[in-house]
Amino acid sequence: MWETLHAEILDKVREYCRLRHGPKPFLPGASRVPYAGRVFDDNEVVAAVDSVLDFWLTLGPQGDRFERELADYVGARHALLVNSGSSANLVAFAALTSRQLDRPLRPGDEVVTVAAGFPTTVAPIVQHGCVPVFVDVHLSTANAIVDRVAAAVGPKTRAVMIAHTLGNPFDVDGVLDVVRRHDLYLVEDNCDALGSLYRGRRTGTFGHLATQSFYPPHHLTMGEGGAVLTSEGRLKRVAESFRDWGRDCWCPSGKDNTCNKRFGWTLGTLPEGYDHKYVYSHLGYNLKPLDVQAAIGREQLKKVDAFTAARRANHARIRAMLAPYEEYLHLPEPTPGAEPSWFGFLATVRDGAPFTKRDIVRYLEDRHVQTRQLFAGNLLRQPAFEGVEHRVVGDLANTDKLMADAFFLGVYPGLTPAMLDYLESLLADFFADARRSPRAA
Ligand SMILES: Cc1ncc(COP(=O)(O)O)c(C=O)c1O
């Protein structure tokens, strides 16, 4: 009887998980203090195995449910799952170029963004023939300076596409004011900020479109994965079309004739009644994840509030550890009005400190504490951006400072009190040494 076997398999999987993936002892100085990683229990593994046994494979029933649950959690009308945060950014930007919109973006249009961040927030702008216009960021948040965003708007500006850096919301009121005054689109890269609040409302609901990543270091994981969020029906339709080969038809996989006129459309110069399943309204992609990934994502979403609380508590603890050393480091501040669900703890070595970023990063890494850079630093200094048409408004002095002197520590829910105690003692030793060293000129 397959039902009995199914239940037995899942029981065994639970037992296996407890043995194979149970908590491991932390040995200070020998074990790693990761900056991020998957945090899961037997529920995720059982959900994955169950979905594999079901063998639907392609995005299907689990995907439909996860899309609904994710949209409800964030507070957007629609969520579309994709196979990464980068794909989410690509689909979100592509949607804005659709000829089905009243005012689509066109090649040559300008999009205001920042250079201090992740490359695939900006790549879709260039990939669609638009021109990124870079503005500088605040040192304490690494988020766009709103006055610079306002100053960047010119006759060709049509959109703003920026991230909530390391989970700390950008100045949403300020950005929305510029966006509304100039009738621009806003794409909110919420990949590092799921669960963050701005004036009590979740980030990911302020832009025309927003994006999520579910790669393991992010707030939730489905292995590889991401999502596009929007509350506008038309944007949802075109984003879905770009995700799904560019097709005009919106039937879910395995279903036919949802529109009830599959052979009743006449579009462009296509033969009358040409099968709607094979009508393409966009030059699209196929960026869907598998249903098994959605099954994992659904289990992760059940943990999101606990994850957010842990991220906030870990961030607060690291802030308290570093507060006595503020003479050496710029420490992160939440944007006024924001309650971040932090992705990481950003620290920037002050000018004149008696050590460099490389010194402190090497010190920590040599002692098995993982650190990370603020992604690409200044994108314009990356080989990929050589020769890319762009504008810079003002200077990028803080962006360069962050590239030179900032790094971040993890705050993910997998950090244990023992790991944080170890980090605290390492930092105390490092700064005791720094205090004994003469200040740089
Ligand atoms: C702000 C931001 N946007 C987009 C991405 C891309 O997400 P993915 O790795 O899922 O493609 C990342 C990745 O970490 C990110 O930090």
The ligand as a Tripos MOL2 file, in Angstrom:
@<TRIPOS>MOLECULE
LIG
   16    16     1     0     0
SMALL
NO_CHARGES

@<TRIPOS>ATOM
      1 C1         20.4650   43.1780   -2.7390 C.3       1 LIG1
      2 C2         20.5380   41.9140   -3.5420 C.ar      1 LIG1
      3 N1         19.8360   41.8040   -4.6720 N.ar      1 LIG1
      4 C3         19.8690   40.6830   -5.4180 C.ar      1 LIG1
      5 C4         20.6170   39.5900   -5.0450 C.ar      1 LIG1
      6 C5         20.6440   38.3620   -5.9050 C.3       1 LIG1
      7 O1         20.0170   37.2580   -5.3350 O.3       1 LIG1
      8 P1         20.3480   35.7650   -5.8490 P.3       1 LIG1
      9 O2         21.6590   35.3880   -5.2620 O.co2     1 LIG1
     10 O3         19.2320   34.9350   -5.3420 O.co2     1 LIG1
     11 O4         20.4020   35.8250   -7.3330 O.co2     1 LIG1
     12 C6         21.3730   39.6550   -3.8730 C.ar      1 LIG1
     13 C7         22.1840   38.4960   -3.4660 C.2       1 LIG1
     14 O5         22.6600   38.3400   -2.3700 O.2       1 LIG1
     15 C8         21.3360   40.8390   -3.0930 C.ar      1 LIG1
     16 O6         22.0530   40.9500   -1.9580 O.3       1 LIG1
@<TRIPOS>BOND
     1     1     2 1
     2     2     3 ar
     3     2    15 ar
     4     3     4 ar
     5     4     5 ar
     6     5     6 1
     7     5    12 ar
     8     6     7 1
     9     7     8 1
    10     8     9 2
    11     8    10 1
    12     8    11 1
    13    12    13 1
    14    12    15 ar
    15    13    14 2
    16    15    16 1
@<TRIPOS>SUBSTRUCTURE
     1 LIG1         1 GROUP 0 **** ****
